[in-house]
Amino acid sequence: MKLGILGRTGLLLGTAKHLSAKGYKISFVWTCKPEKFYTIKNEDFKKFAKKNNSIFLTGINLKKNLNLIKDTNVDLCVSVNWINILPLWFLNYFKYGILNAHLGDLPRYKGNACPNWAILNFEKKIALTIHKMSSKLDSGPIISKKYLKINKNTYISEIYKWSEKNAPSLFKKSIELIKKKKF
């Protein structure tokens, strides 16, 4: 199965490295402007793309960049923290769509700062959710989830560290479920 990488953050780059190491062909790496506080920048994605002989793209012009990757025959994209909601025509371009990692127990926690809200709401656990993207915010079929027990003393940094550790294998599991159509 040929994959495309779409998004930003160290969680996505770690996932891309994991999937590549597990034998998945990464046909393109597409990122956009990182937040100022991100430790992973566009240059890091560019180095990964070069090492994997992948096409490297930046920016949010979907039609322009899609034209540059149209011959890659990518089956599925893996996404984390894309800058905006993607339109349905783009999501449907790829045979199996686009999988997204969301650090919140969907469908209950959507949007940004879900881990913060989970702590403030005294939740007992938080989910790392892999779902197939739809044209609505943090919606679409849920493929897999993994939970972390939390309490009032849990630091947000612990949750992010846990998600970076667990997202790569959860994405791999989700890709396998998609291939087998068992989700």
N, C-alpha and C positions, 0 to 999 in steps of 0.2 A: 504494500500500500504506500503510495506517495503522499507525503504530508507537506503542508504549508504552515509556516509559523507567522502569526499575526498578533502584534501587540507590543507591550513594553514590560518592564520590570525584571528583576533577578529571578523571580519565580518562573517566568516564561523562558528565560535563557537557560536556567537549570533544567527545565522540562525538555527543551530542545536538545540539549546535550545528552540527557538520559535516553531520549527516544532514538537519537542518532547512534548512540552506543549499543542500543538494543537491536540495531539493524534496520531501522526505518530510514527510508530515503527522504531527506529534507530537500524539496525542490526549490523552495524560496523562503526567504526570511524578510518580512515586511514589518517595519516599525515606524513610529512617528515620534514627534517631539516628547522627550521625557520630562517629567516634573523636575524642578530644580533640586529637590531633595533625594532623587533616585541615585543610587550608587552605580547602577548599570545604565550606560549611555548608548547612543546609536552606534558608536565606534565598536563597542563590545559585540553587538549583534552583527556588525559588518565583518569583524574578525571571524566569528563563528561561521558566517555564510561562506567566506573565502575558504576556510579550512574544510568545509563540507561541499565545495563546488556548487553552492546554491546561489541562485539569483538573490541579490540584495536590493531591497526597495525601501524608500522612506516617503513619508507624506500621506495625506488623506485623500488624494484624488483617486477615487476607486476606479473610474473608467480608464484613466490613463495607465495606471499600474496594472490593472487587469489585462489590458492589451499587451503588456510586457511579459505576462506569465501565461498567456492563453495556450501556449504549446507545451506546458509542463505536465498536463494531464493529472493534476493534483486531485486525489480522491477526497481528502479531508483536511481541514485546517484546525490547528490548535491555537487558541487565543487566550490571552490574559490582558486585561486592562486596556483594551482598545479605546481610543479617545472619544468615540461617539457611537450611537446606535447604528447598526448596519442595516441597509435596506434589504427587503426580501429578495429582490433580483440578484443581489450580490451573494446572499446566504445560499441561494439555490444554485449558484454557479458550480459549486463543488458537489460531486456525486453524493457524499455523505454529510454535506453541510460543514458547519463550524462548531467545534466543541469549545466551551468556555469554562474556565475555573472561576468559581465565585465563592468568596469566603463568607458564607452566610447560609443559613438553613432555608433554602428555597422550598416553597414559595413564600414563606413568612417574612424573611429578611431580604429585601431587595435594595439595590442602590449602594451608595458608599457608606463607609463607617459601620458596617454590620457587626464586626467584632466588638466595637465600642458599645453599640447598642445592646448586644448580648450581655456584656458585663454589667452595664447600667440597669438592665432589666432582670438581673439576678438569674440568668439562664444557668442551667446545670451543664450544658454542653454547647459547642458551636460546631457547625458543619463546614467542611470543605466540599462543595458541590460541583460536579462536572455535569453540565447540561448542554444540550444542542441549542444553539442560539436561534432565537426568533426575532422578528422585527420589533418586539416590545422589550423593554428593559428587564433584564434578568428573568426572562421567561423561556419557555420551550421545554421539551421533554428532558427529564432528569435521567441521566445515565448511571451515575454512581455518587455515593457520598461516603465520607469518612468523618468521624466525630472525635472531638477533643473535649474531655471533661474540663470545665472551668468553674471558678468560684469568685467571690468578691476580691480575692487577693491575686487573681490572675493579671499579669501585665500584658498589655497589647503586644509588646515585643515577643513574648513567649508564643502567642498565637501566630504571629507572622513567621517566626522561625519554624514552628511546627508545620505551617502550610508549605513553606519552601522545601522542607524535607519530604513531605508526603504527596505533594501535587504531581511530581513526575511519575511515580508508580500508579497513582490514581488515574492519570491521563492514559497511561499504557493499558491499564485494566479496562478503561472505558473504550479505547480504540478496539481492543479485542472483543468486547461486547458488541460494538457496532458491526464489526466484521461478521460476527456470528448471528447478528440480529437478535440478541438476547438481552434486551434492556426494557 
